């Protein structure tokens, strides 16, 4: 009976694909959160300076 001691190439490809997918999903989630916070901050600054005249 043949015994495999090392990882096959397919296993490495599957792991690499999972890592890449996690990075892409994480980037999307972080990007959405940052964009939401920037929009909220811009709105708050606009409201806070609405009555200021120079």
Steps between C-alpha positions, in 0.01 A plus 500: 500500500629845407524758777496872417723703730471846347225735392377467146497796265119499501493543877733799476280655228189454714665661802634788290155556348342511847758753619448722195122482543532602866719797405258618231198467730683674784604786272141547385366505857766745619453723195124519562550581868755774428282653230202502737703668775636761259148582379376533858794723590446722196132534590581588860752764390249647257233520770742645754617775268163582343451816706856627480555802278829664417 
